[in-house]
Amino acid sequence: MLTLNQTKFEAKLIFTWGGIALGVLIAFVLFFKVIGGFIAGSKPPPPPTVTFGKLPSVVFPQNSSNKSYTYSVDTVTGTLPAFPDRATVYKMTSPKPDLLALQNAKQKMSQAGFMSAPTLIAEGIYQWSDQTSINRKVVIELPAFNFKITSSYLTDPTVLAGSNLPDEAGAKSFTQTFLNNIALFPPDIDATKTATTLYSIRNGVFSSATSLSKSQIVRVDFYQKDVNN
């Protein structure tokens, strides 16, 4: 009859050799799988089948006129441009669902001065209101954070007077600072392309202004950086 120590030793020996045997078996299986995959990958693919037969030629209808025509390329140079043999196609990423999107939007809007609670106006679309003299409203689409701000600035006496209107450089800086404060300024903007346009307001309608002194509105347009020229 085996003692406790002998039983322990025998069990340990069995587990040790059993583990070694199992490891060797797994190594052999992996080895043969790798060799089999290498052999299968080195073989050329089978030729394509012609299951449905050769496609018939396209039969075009007869011309309705026997006249001969000449064609020209209506471009600046009169010729077609030299296109490369390939072009890069970039994947458009879609915003992923985010359980914290509404909470983040509330934080962004508080940074912009919208302290009221949002109102759900459609699925994933919320509106904030700011009861100031120009009745600002912002609508945000979540989770993309596309937003639109509207207000009654066309009839606001302060705006019509142009008393707080910055110059063009100040308008660029103000707009970029506003977007940075709500963390929605795009990272791929080319600052050298940023453009401004001066407008005056006449009877609630925009018209081009010739100078800053005659303006009530400065429009700021941001442009993205070039990609592959």
C-alpha positions in Angstrom: 0.0 0.0 0.0 1.4 3.4 -1.0 2.1 6.0 1.6 1.0 9.6 1.4 4.4 10.8 0.3 4.6 8.0 -2.3 1.2 8.9 -3.7 2.1 12.6 -3.9 5.4 11.7 -5.7 3.6 9.4 -8.2 0.9 12.0 -8.9 3.5 14.7 -9.4 5.4 12.4 -11.7 2.3 11.6 -13.7 1.3 15.3 -14.0 4.8 16.3 -15.1 5.1 13.7 -17.8 1.5 14.2 -18.8 2.1 17.9 -19.2 5.2 17.3 -21.3 3.4 14.9 -23.5 0.5 17.3 -24.0 2.9 20.1 -24.8 4.7 18.0 -27.4 1.4 17.0 -28.9 0.3 20.6 -29.2 3.6 21.6 -30.7 3.3 18.8 -33.4 -0.3 20.0 -34.2 0.8 23.6 -34.6 3.8 22.6 -36.6 1.8 20.6 -39.1 -0.8 23.4 -39.3 1.9 25.9 -40.1 3.5 23.6 -42.7 0.1 22.9 -44.2 -0.8 26.6 -44.4 2.5 27.4 -46.0 2.1 24.7 -48.6 -1.5 25.8 -49.3 -0.4 29.5 -49.6 2.4 28.7 -52.0 0.1 27.0 -54.5 -1.3 29.2 -57.2 -5.0 29.9 -57.0 -7.3 27.8 -59.3 -8.2 29.4 -62.6 -11.5 31.3 -62.8 -14.5 29.2 -63.9 -16.8 30.2 -66.8 -19.9 28.9 -65.3 -22.3 31.1 -67.2 -20.4 31.1 -70.5 -18.8 34.0 -72.3 -20.8 37.3 -72.2 -22.3 38.2 -75.5 -21.2 41.4 -77.3 -23.3 44.5 -76.8 -25.5 45.2 -79.8 -25.9 49.0 -80.2 -28.9 50.4 -82.2 -28.4 51.9 -85.6 -27.7 55.6 -85.7 -30.8 57.7 -86.6 -28.7 59.9 -88.8 -25.8 59.2 -91.2 -24.2 62.6 -90.6 -20.6 62.7 -89.4 -19.8 64.8 -86.4 -16.7 66.4 -85.0 -16.1 66.9 -81.3 -13.9 69.2 -79.3 -13.0 69.3 -75.6 -14.4 72.5 -74.0 -11.6 73.1 -71.5 -9.3 76.0 -70.9 -6.4 74.2 -72.7 -8.5 72.4 -75.2 -7.2 69.1 -74.0 -8.0 66.6 -71.2 -5.8 66.8 -68.1 -3.3 64.0 -67.4 -4.9 61.9 -64.7 -2.8 59.6 -62.5 -3.4 55.9 -62.8 -4.8 55.7 -59.3 -6.2 58.0 -56.6 -6.4 57.7 -52.8 -9.9 57.1 -51.4 -10.3 58.2 -47.8 -12.7 56.5 -45.4 -15.5 58.6 -44.0 -15.8 57.8 -40.3 -19.2 58.0 -38.7 -19.6 59.1 -35.1 -20.1 56.2 -32.7 -23.0 56.1 -30.1 -21.8 57.7 -26.9 -23.7 57.4 -23.6 -22.0 60.6 -22.4 -22.8 62.6 -25.5 -25.6 64.6 -23.9 -23.6 65.3 -20.8 -20.7 66.5 -22.9 -23.0 68.7 -24.9 -24.4 70.3 -21.7 -20.9 71.1 -20.6 -20.0 72.6 -24.0 -23.1 74.7 -24.0 -22.5 76.0 -20.5 -19.1 77.1 -21.8 -20.9 79.0 -24.5 -23.3 80.7 -22.1 -26.3 78.4 -22.5 -27.2 77.6 -18.9 -30.8 76.4 -19.4 -31.7 72.7 -19.6 -31.9 71.3 -23.2 -35.1 70.4 -24.9 -35.4 67.2 -27.0 -36.9 68.3 -30.4 -36.2 65.1 -32.4 -34.3 61.8 -31.9 -30.7 62.8 -31.0 -31.4 66.5 -31.6 -31.5 68.9 -28.6 -32.1 72.7 -28.3 -30.8 75.2 -25.8 -32.3 78.6 -25.4 -30.6 81.7 -24.0 -33.1 84.4 -23.0 -31.0 87.4 -23.8 -31.8 90.5 -25.8 -31.1 88.6 -29.1 -32.8 85.3 -28.0 -30.0 83.0 -28.9 -30.9 79.3 -29.6 -28.5 76.4 -30.4 -29.5 73.1 -31.9 -27.1 70.2 -31.6 -27.2 66.8 -33.3 -25.7 64.0 -31.2 -23.4 62.2 -31.2 -21.9 64.0 -34.2 -22.0 67.4 -32.4 -23.2 69.2 -35.5 -24.7 72.5 -34.3 -26.4 75.6 -35.5 -26.8 78.9 -33.5 -29.5 81.3 -34.4 -30.6 84.6 -32.8 -32.6 87.8 -33.6 -29.5 89.8 -34.3 -31.0 91.4 -37.4 -33.2 93.5 -35.3 -31.0 94.0 -32.2 -30.1 97.8 -31.7 -26.6 97.0 -30.5 -25.8 94.9 -33.6 -27.4 97.5 -35.9 -25.3 100.2 -34.3 -22.1 98.2 -34.8 -20.8 99.4 -31.6 -19.2 96.1 -30.4 -18.1 95.0 -33.9 -14.4 93.8 -33.9 -12.1 94.3 -36.8 -11.5 91.4 -39.2 -8.5 90.0 -37.3 -10.6 90.3 -34.1 -13.5 88.5 -35.7 -11.3 85.6 -36.7 -9.8 85.4 -33.2 -13.2 85.6 -31.5 -14.7 82.9 -33.7 -11.8 80.5 -33.2 -11.8 81.2 -29.4 -15.5 80.5 -29.2 -15.1 77.1 -31.1 -12.1 76.2 -28.9 -14.0 76.9 -25.7 -16.6 74.4 -26.7 -14.0 72.0 -28.0 -15.5 71.9 -31.5 -12.8 73.7 -33.6 -11.7 71.2 -36.3 -8.1 70.1 -36.1 -7.5 70.2 -39.8 -8.1 73.9 -40.4 -5.6 75.9 -42.5 -5.4 79.3 -40.7 -3.8 80.9 -43.8 -7.0 80.3 -45.7 -9.4 81.9 -43.2 -11.4 84.6 -44.9 -13.6 87.4 -43.8 -16.4 89.3 -45.5 -18.0 92.6 -44.4 -21.7 93.1 -44.4 -24.2 95.8 -43.5 -27.8 95.3 -42.6 -30.5 97.2 -44.4 -34.1 96.4 -43.6 -33.2 93.0 -42.3 -31.2 92.1 -45.4 -27.4 91.6 -45.8 -25.6 93.8 -48.3 -21.9 94.0 -49.0 -20.0 96.7 -47.1 -17.0 98.5 -48.5 -15.3 99.2 -45.1 -15.4 98.2 -41.5 -16.9 101.6 -40.5 -20.0 100.8 -42.6 -20.4 97.3 -41.4 -22.5 95.6 -38.8 -21.5 92.0 -39.5 -18.2 90.2 -40.1 -18.5 86.8 -41.7 -15.7 84.3 -41.0 -15.1 81.3 -43.2 -12.7 78.5 -42.2 -11.2 76.1 -44.7 -9.6 72.7 -44.3 -6.0 71.9 -45.2 -5.2 70.5 -48.6 -4.9 66.7 -48.9 -2.8 65.4 -51.8 -2.9 68.9 -53.3 
